Amino acid sequence: MKNLTWRFDAQARGLNPTSTEPYLDNFVAELVASGYARLSIDNYAMSIAHFGDWLRRSGMSIDDIDERVIARFAVHRCRCFGIRTKKRLSARYLKRVRRFICRLGALGLVKWTATAQRQESPIPYLIEFRHWIHRHRGLASHTIDRYEYQLNQLLPILGPDTRRYDAAQIRQMICTEARRHCASTAKSLANSLRSYLRFLASQGHCAPALDHAVPTVPLWRLSALPRYLRPEEVERVIESCDSCSPVGIRDRAVLLLLSRLGLRAGDIRTLRLDDINWHEGTLRVSGKGRRQIRLPLPQDAGDALLTYLRRARPRVDLDQVFLCINAPVRSLQPPASVSNIVGLALRRAGITNPPSKGANLLRHSAATSMLRAGATLDAIGSVLRHRSADTTAHYAKVDVGMLQLVVQQWLEGVSC
């Protein structure tokens, strides 16, 4: 990395950050290694030096930092020395300072950490529930985050005493939410609540079998036609990527893996460097339920992946294959990072009214293309890693023209 020896001269800016100065150089070096531009690093260093100077002028040190100290700094009318001309601090300015303080907290130098910002959850036993569902169900962290978010929406009306939960109250709550949301969201809320009640019952925190009181939300997933793009539209989406920019090179590799192998968004985000076997031309994918499978790597997808690794992937000490190109360099963040790549590519390709805009659109398109090329449903189910053959059978309905040839006429006047 360039400019690793660059240092921020606080004294030249008229600041004296006595408390923060010993840790500022290391923090700046981390920003440089993460790929931040010189101007961004300078803004970070200026904010942190200003905070350190304000601590000194207020008679405090880093040992005194807590949420109240940060709140005081946020609202103080700035008359500090230095080259700042504005009297108030912006949200972005404070965000830089908070990130530095979080770094000090991770090193054990201050008591305040990022978790100090969170209010206490009204949901009892929530931390224990996270560990329990990860251990017994093997769910991904972003799925558990969704469960936690939904439970924080649902359960405050039940109160903190889990032993007073009753079936009538639970049914009423789900029925109320089902009227406020679409069927898929209501079903997801019911699943989260059902899992939470099973955990409580297993730990003796509520009456047993309350999970059976959660009503079933009807949602027939296989009743609709699959949503997909035609093969020529898929190729337009792939070719819309700019092969001269790092972002375009990365996005092209992502789109090819989604469209050729039918990968899920989570498969893209969790793909690691040692999952690629270049000698055998295979890709190891860790899907739902921690199941692993090796898939053959198509030539065009492999070439795009190799081009990305050689020309566009930031050279950082991370083993995830696909990373954010802009600083801070990190793995793609859930839940919508991969779907956003697909959505932007659809817009560039001029597909204005697609059936959907997420990563699953290319997964469904891959399945329908394989079916029309003569692949069996068993083969498609193996590639897509379906647990049930009924899920794969969903794609048997893609040829509407053929279905119209075999449909029988409705006998008019016959009662059902």
C-alpha positions in Angstrom: 0.0 0.0 0.0 1.2 3.5 -0.7 1.6 6.3 1.8 1.7 4.0 4.9 4.3 6.4 6.4 2.1 9.4 6.0 1.3 11.1 9.3 -1.3 13.7 10.3 0.4 16.8 11.8 -2.2 18.1 14.4 0.1 20.8 15.6 0.2 22.4 12.1 -3.6 22.6 12.3 -3.5 24.4 15.6 -4.7 21.4 17.6 -3.2 19.7 20.6 -5.0 16.2 20.9 -3.1 15.1 24.0 -5.3 12.0 24.7 -6.0 10.8 21.2 -2.6 11.6 19.5 -0.8 8.3 20.6 -3.5 6.2 18.8 -4.1 8.5 15.8 -1.2 7.3 13.7 -2.2 3.6 14.0 -5.8 4.4 13.1 -4.7 6.5 10.1 -2.5 3.5 8.9 -5.6 1.2 9.1 -7.5 3.7 7.0 -4.7 3.7 4.4 -4.6 -0.1 4.4 -8.4 -0.2 3.9 -8.1 1.8 0.7 -9.4 5.2 1.8 -8.4 8.2 -0.3 -6.0 10.9 1.1 -8.8 13.4 1.4 -11.0 11.0 3.4 -8.1 10.1 5.7 -7.4 13.7 6.3 -11.0 14.4 7.3 -10.9 11.5 9.7 -7.7 12.6 11.3 -8.9 16.2 11.6 -12.2 15.1 13.3 -10.3 12.9 15.8 -7.7 15.5 16.5 -10.4 18.0 17.1 -12.1 15.6 19.6 -8.8 15.1 21.4 -8.2 18.8 21.6 -11.7 19.3 23.0 -11.1 16.6 25.6 -8.0 18.4 26.7 -9.7 21.8 26.9 -12.5 20.2 28.9 -10.1 18.6 31.4 -10.8 15.0 30.3 -8.9 12.1 28.8 -9.9 9.0 27.0 -10.5 7.2 30.3 -13.5 9.5 30.8 -15.1 8.8 27.4 -18.7 7.5 27.6 -22.0 8.2 25.9 -22.5 11.5 27.9 -19.1 12.8 26.9 -19.8 12.1 23.2 -23.2 13.8 23.5 -21.5 16.9 25.0 -19.0 17.0 22.2 -21.8 16.7 19.6 -23.7 19.7 20.9 -20.9 22.0 22.0 -20.6 25.3 20.2 -17.2 25.0 18.6 -14.8 27.7 19.5 -11.8 25.4 19.5 -8.5 26.3 18.0 -7.6 25.2 14.5 -8.8 25.9 11.0 -12.5 25.0 11.4 -14.9 27.8 10.5 -18.2 26.1 11.3 -19.6 26.3 14.8 -21.6 23.0 14.7 -20.7 19.4 14.0 -22.3 17.5 11.2 -23.6 13.9 11.6 -20.8 12.7 9.3 -18.2 14.5 11.5 -19.5 12.7 14.6 -19.6 9.4 12.8 -15.9 9.6 12.2 -15.2 10.3 15.9 -17.5 7.4 16.9 -15.7 5.0 14.7 -12.4 6.0 16.3 -13.8 5.5 19.7 -15.2 2.1 18.7 -11.7 1.2 17.7 -10.4 2.3 21.1 -13.1 0.3 22.8 -12.1 -2.8 20.8 -8.6 -2.4 22.2 -10.0 -2.1 25.7 -8.9 1.5 26.1 -12.3 3.0 26.7 -15.5 1.6 28.3 -17.8 2.9 25.6 -18.3 0.6 22.5 -20.7 0.5 19.6 -23.1 -1.6 21.7 -23.5 1.2 24.2 -25.6 3.0 21.6 -28.2 0.3 21.6 -31.1 0.6 23.9 -32.0 -2.5 25.9 -34.1 -4.8 23.9 -37.7 -5.3 25.2 -37.5 -9.0 24.2 -36.3 -11.2 27.1 -33.7 -13.9 26.5 -33.0 -12.5 23.0 -29.2 -13.1 23.2 -29.8 -16.7 24.4 -32.3 -17.2 21.5 -29.7 -16.1 19.0 -27.1 -18.7 20.3 -29.8 -21.4 20.5 -31.2 -21.0 17.0 -27.7 -20.9 15.5 -26.7 -24.0 17.3 -29.9 -26.1 16.7 -31.0 -24.7 13.3 -27.7 -23.7 11.7 -29.1 -20.4 10.4 -26.9 -17.8 8.8 -26.2 -14.7 10.8 -28.3 -12.4 8.6 -31.3 -14.7 8.9 -31.0 -14.6 12.7 -30.8 -10.8 12.4 -34.0 -10.8 10.5 -35.6 -13.0 13.3 -34.4 -10.5 15.9 -35.7 -7.5 14.0 -39.2 -9.1 13.6 -39.4 -10.2 17.2 -38.6 -6.6 18.3 -41.6 -5.6 16.2 -43.9 -8.2 17.5 -43.4 -9.0 21.2 -43.4 -5.7 23.1 -47.2 -5.9 23.2 -46.9 -9.3 25.0 -44.9 -7.8 27.8 -41.6 -8.9 29.4 -43.0 -11.7 31.5 -42.8 -14.7 29.2 -44.6 -17.0 31.7 -47.8 -15.0 31.1 -47.9 -15.6 27.4 -51.2 -17.3 26.4 -52.5 -18.8 23.1 -55.4 -16.3 22.6 -53.0 -13.3 22.8 -50.6 -14.9 20.4 -53.3 -15.7 17.9 -54.7 -12.2 18.1 -51.3 -10.6 17.5 -50.5 -12.7 14.4 -54.0 -12.1 13.0 -53.6 -8.3 13.5 -50.2 -8.4 11.8 -51.5 -10.4 8.9 -54.0 -7.7 8.1 -51.3 -5.1 8.1 -48.8 -6.9 5.9 -48.6 -8.9 2.7 -48.9 -12.7 3.0 -45.1 -13.4 2.6 -44.2 -10.9 5.4 -46.9 -12.2 7.7 -45.7 -15.8 7.2 -42.1 -14.7 8.0 -43.3 -13.0 11.2 -45.2 -16.1 12.2 -42.1 -18.3 11.6 -40.0 -16.0 13.7 -42.5 -16.0 16.6 -42.9 -19.8 16.4 -39.1 -20.4 16.6 -38.9 -18.0 19.6 -41.7 -19.8 21.5 -40.1 -23.2 20.9 -36.9 -21.8 22.4 -38.7 -20.4 25.4 -40.5 -23.7 26.0 -37.3 -25.7 25.7 -35.7 -23.6 28.4 -38.7 -23.6 30.7 -39.4 -19.9 30.2 -43.0 -20.3 29.0 -45.8 -22.8 28.8 -45.1 -25.7 26.5 -46.7 -26.0 23.0 -47.4 -22.3 22.6 -45.8 -22.5 19.2 -48.9 -24.4 18.1 -51.0 -21.4 18.9 -49.3 -19.4 16.1 -51.8 -19.5 13.2 -50.6 -20.7 9.8 -50.5 -18.0 7.2 -51.6 -19.4 3.9 -49.1 -18.9 1.2 -48.9 -21.3 -1.7 -45.5 -20.6 -3.1 -45.7 -23.0 -6.1 -49.1 -21.7 -7.3 -47.7 -18.9 -9.5 -45.5 -19.1 -12.6 -41.7 -18.8 -12.1 -40.2 -15.4 -12.6 -37.4 -15.4 -15.2 -35.7 -13.6 -18.0 -35.4 -14.8 -21.6 -31.8 -16.0 -22.5 -31.2 -12.9 -24.7 -32.2 -10.6 -21.8 -29.8 -12.5 -19.4 -27.0 -11.9 -21.9 -27.9 -8.2 -22.2 -27.7 -7.9 -18.4 -24.3 -9.5 -18.3 -22.9 -7.4 -21.1 -24.1 -4.2 -19.5 -21.1 -4.3 -17.1 -18.2 -2.0 -17.8 -15.2 -4.3 -18.4 -12.8 -1.5 -17.9 -13.7 -0.6 -14.3 -13.1 -2.7 -11.1 -16.8 -2.5 -10.2 -17.8 -3.6 -13.6 -15.4 -6.5 -13.7 -16.6 -7.7 -10.2 -20.3 -7.3 -11.2 -19.8 -9.3 -14.4 -18.3 -12.2 -12.5 -21.2 -12.1 -10.0 -23.8 -12.0 -12.7 -22.2 -14.9 -14.6 -22.1 -17.1 -11.4 -25.8 -16.3 -10.7 -27.0 -17.0 -14.2 -24.9 -20.0 -15.1 -25.0 -21.9 -11.8 -28.2 -20.5 -10.2 -26.4 -19.5 -7.0 -28.2 -17.6 -4.3 -27.2 -14.2 -3.1 -25.9 -15.7 0.1 -23.7 -18.1 -1.9 -22.0 -15.1 -3.6 -21.4 -13.3 -0.3 -19.9 -16.3 1.6 -17.8 -17.6 -1.3 -14.2 -17.9 -0.2 -10.9 -18.2 -2.1 -10.3 -21.8 -1.0 -13.8 -22.8 -2.4 -12.4 -22.5 -5.9 -10.6 -25.5 -7.3 -8.9 -24.3 -10.4 -7.3 -27.6 -11.3 -10.6 -29.5 -11.3 -12.7 -26.5 -12.5 -15.2 -26.7 -9.6 -16.7 -24.4 -7.1 -17.6 -25.4 -3.5 -20.8 -23.9 -2.4 -22.1 -23.9 1.2 -25.8 -23.5 1.1 -28.7 -23.6 3.5 -28.4 -25.8 6.6 -24.5 -25.8 6.2 -24.8 -28.3 3.3 -21.8 -28.2 0.9 -21.7 -29.2 -2.8 -19.2 -28.9 -5.6 -20.5 -27.5 -8.8 -18.7 -27.4 -12.2 -17.4 -24.0 -13.1 -18.4 -22.9 -16.6 -15.7 -21.5 -18.8 -17.1 -18.0 -19.2 -17.8 -17.7 -15.5 -14.4 -19.0 -14.6 -12.7 -16.6 -17.0 -14.7 -13.7 -15.5 -13.8 -14.8 -12.0 -10.1 -15.1 -12.8 -10.1 -11.6 -14.4 -11.7 -10.2 -11.3 -9.2 -11.8 -9.0 -6.2 -10.6 -11.0 -7.4 -7.1 -12.0 -10.1 -5.8 -9.7 -10.1 -7.5 -6.3 -8.5 -5.3 -3.6 -5.4 -6.9 -2.2 -6.3 -7.2 1.4 -6.1 -9.9 4.0 -9.7 -11.2 3.6 -10.6 -14.6 2.3 -14.0 -13.7 0.8 -13.9 -13.7 -3.0 -16.2 -10.7 -3.6 -15.4 -7.5 -1.8 -16.6 -3.9 -1.8 -14.3 -2.0 -4.2 -14.5 1.3 -2.4 -13.2 1.9 1.1 -13.6 0.5 3.5 -12.7 -2.7 1.7 -14.8 -5.4 3.3 -17.0 -8.3 2.3 -20.3 -7.6 0.6 -22.8 -6.7 3.3 -26.2 -8.4 3.7 -29.0 -8.4 2.9 -29.3 -6.6 -0.4 -25.8 -6.1 -1.7 -25.9 -8.8 -4.4 -29.5 -8.0 -5.3 -28.5 -4.4 -5.8 -25.9 -5.5 -8.3 -28.6 -7.4 -10.3 -31.0 -4.4 -10.0 -28.4 -1.9 -11.4 -27.5 -4.3 -14.2 -31.2 -4.6 -15.2 -31.4 -0.8 -15.3 -28.3 -0.5 -17.5 -29.6 -3.2 -19.8 -32.8 -1.3 -20.4 -35.1 -3.9 -18.9 -37.6 -1.6 -17.5 -40.3 -4.0 -16.2 -38.6 -7.2 -15.0 -40.6 -9.9 -13.1 -38.4 -9.1 -10.0 -35.2 -7.2 -9.3 -33.3 -9.5 -6.9 -30.6 -12.1 -7.3 -33.3 -14.9 -7.4 -34.4 -13.6 -10.8 -31.2 -14.9 -12.4 -31.5 -18.2 -10.4 -35.0 -18.8 -11.8 -33.7 -17.8 -15.3 -31.0 -20.4 -15.0 -33.4 -23.1 -14.0 -35.8 -22.4 -16.9 -33.0 -22.3 -19.4 -31.7 -25.7 -18.2 -35.2 -27.1 -18.4 -35.8 -25.8 -22.0 -32.3 -27.2 -23.0 -33.6 -30.7 -22.0 -32.3 -31.1 -18.5 -34.3 -33.3 -16.2 -36.0 -31.9 -13.0 -33.7 -34.1 -10.9 -30.6 -32.6 -12.6 -32.0 -29.1 -12.1 -32.8 -29.8 -8.4 -29.2 -31.1 -7.9 -27.7 -27.9 -9.4 -30.0 -25.6 -7.4 -29.6 -27.7 -4.3 -33.4 -28.1 -3.6 -34.3 -30.2 -0.7 -37.6 -31.2 -2.1 -38.5 -32.3 -5.6 -41.7 -30.3 -5.3 -39.7 -27.1 -5.3 -38.0 -28.1 -8.6 -41.3 -29.1 -10.1 -42.3 -25.4 -9.9 -40.2 -24.9 -13.1 -42.2 -27.5 -15.1 -44.8 -24.7 -15.7 -42.6 -22.4 -17.7 -43.8 -23.5 -21.1 -47.3 -21.9 -21.1 -47.8 -22.7 -24.8 -47.4 -26.4 -24.2 -49.6 -26.2 -21.2 -52.4 -24.6 -23.3 -52.2 -27.6 -25.7 -53.0 -30.2 -23.0 -55.5 -28.2 -20.9 -59.0 -29.6 -21.0 -62.1 -27.5 -21.8 -64.2 -26.4 -18.9 -67.6 -28.0 -19.0 -70.0 -25.1 -18.9 -73.1 -25.4 -16.7 -71.6 -28.2 -14.5 -71.6 -27.3 -10.9 -68.5 -27.7 -8.8 
